């Protein structure tokens, strides 16, 4: 009992004992003797805490004439792997953590109603979540990438009510996807452990986008950890100004660039491409890709050196793999019926899915009868592998696809512009069984979206929102928050269309495009590009060119001993099934003149850049075929009729006048909006009005003129209301609250004995100003409007102006010249 008490006492207070013995903590958690001499009892009262030493490791290198630092050991030392990357004053921390346990688990089917966060893996990788897809696929591996931009990185307190960051913003989701896409293919097959990568911006000077830095830091953190991973990777950004490519462009340089290329790779293979461009030609794009690869490779050697100095030994994890014997058994049961389904092009999407599901159930029944637990455990995944082999073999050997098309053949296209005539713009686009409904809504400049990101513009006036409802794949599911896949696909289509919009000076409207997926069987994001382009033209927006998009896939045969691709086929306009069973999803959007947006996702651990560049030519041919259909439906901005064509006007006022228009707490502005249906926005010295049509615009301009008035001009005509009647005349309020006298002698050319015989209190009159003295007294006349020989038409024309300045009234959408 006494020994137990002594042990407990020792465990409760180790630090005083350590300090009394003159020991100190080392970064590895071990204790060592201090260099100082042991203190005597008399000196015990003056003891101070020891010094903790942090052993850090650092690598410095240059890319694009900019110095980059990679460091580990100083921050987040409990993480499985942690690295801080710095470029100038921008620093990003990336950490890796892995779940404990051996990772062995049974097959876990994902369903839309009960999907875990890991379902985003398939949403990112497989463009379309087929109804049968969730029943096919188990968790390849667990993993998640989180990217965070907190306002402290810029020395700013968030403006939210709680003064803290809320749910992830769109940009954070997009940056997380940008990191996730290249690192995920490099995990070993059968690795089921949960791995979480977190990238956090520690500081930002606003000169450099932290996203590329975060990806390289995440690669370094994975290299430092004990998680098995086939990296490192390098990621680089390439811009182009005046025909000259720029490596690692700053944010200022990107604003002038006609290319924003993000490229990720291993030493000899491409992993991910993301492009936003202004109609760059395929030849120039290929040149940019071939420049990007050796620049991205420069990130690899520093990571390897850092991992050699400070990395952990890779842990041997248990992989969930099926034995060769069990695989052959399932293949013998499933291969022949699967081949029969895939060689029959008469099957539709859901008929094919039901037939394949029946085959899976038959295999399961046969294994149940044999009580083969090992085969049952990974049966669904194995049947899926057999499906892959059958489809890929047929494409490689016969050049035929699941639906009977040739490799370079685009599915039948249906286009319709003006599907919903009451809206500003709308279209319906179908390619095969994929169908998308796009709508366009125009708004005032004040309707632009505010962006609270660390870098980039503070707002954007063009927004494309993509929605993938469950009914589009005939499933039941619930709608929750921002979805990574929906945000990613919407942003891709937004980039593609942004290149052809008219400049803001010529077209100041805020534009929102909504893409609603009605049916999905492959490449709904590219269908959104096509439908969005037609809807914008239907709204009368003068696009420079139509934009179309097509997705290109790859089926390859790899030498198992060397990992080199022996044979491959490029497939144009892939189905959702081909997306899942193939090696890549290469989405390319553009005009007849060049590419405007690209997104490349791959499933194997890299594809040679030569094959990637070879895909540009069939993508162009497919794009041109689709553009032919779109241009036959609508090939120029439509001229809208007066009923539903919006109008926009801008007026310049002093801030005092604008405050008068807004009224207390905005009450007057809201009242005008409620009475007219127009939208009014106010910025420094500028009043912007958006109306549904010309009639509404005239009504709101009249109310604005009556509220704020304009500079009084002798001879000008004004509208006013009689406020009081005297014996000698009537007082009229006009021009934003100003008072004028309508003398009895100015009521009529005829003799008037009593003022109330001609006018009454509350009556609205059109009057002419005939005099204004030095003290500001204004005299008005009613008879001057009826004076023989007066220029009545000119006076009426002047009343249509609502300030002395010429108002900037933007033409109807359809009347803006291209």
Secondary structure, DSSP 4 states (H G I P E B T S, - for coil): -HHHHHHHHHHH-HHHHHHHTTEEE-TTS-EEE-SSPPPPGGGGGG----PPP---EEEEEEETTEEEEEEESSS-TTSSEEEEEEETTEEEEEEEEE--S----------GGG--TTHHHHHHHSSS--TTHHHH---S-EEEEEEE--GGGGT----STTSS--SPPHHHHHHHHHHHHHHHTTSPTT---EEEEEEEEEE--SSS-HHHHHHHHHHHHHHHSSS------EEEEEEEETTEEEES--HHHHHH-SEEEEEEE-SSSEEEEEEEEEEE-HHHHHHHHHHHHHHHHHHHHHHHHHHHHHPPPPP-PPP----HHHHHHHHHHHHHHHHHHHT-TT--HHHHHHHHHHHHHHHHHHHHHHT-HHHHHTHHHHHHHHHHHHHHHHHHHH---TTS--TTPPPPEEEEE-SSTTSSEEEEEEETTEEEEEEEEEE-GGGSEE---SSS-SEESEEEEEE--GGGGT------S--HHHHHHHHHHHHHHHTTSPPTTT---EEEEEEEEEE-SS-HHHHHHHHHHHHHHHTT---SS--EEEEEEEEEEE-TTT--EEEEEEEES--HHHHHHSSEEEEEEE-SS-EEEEEEEESSS-B-HHHHHHHHHHHHHHHHHHHHHHHHH--SPPPPPTTT--EEEEEE--HHHHHHHH-GGGHHHHHHHHHH--EEEEETTEEEEEESSHHHHHHHHHHHHHHH-----TT-EEEEEEEEEETTEEEEEETTTEEEEEEGGGS-SS--S-GGGT--TT-EEEEEEEEE-TT--EEEESGGGG-TT--HHHHHHHHT-SSSSPPEEEPPGGGS--
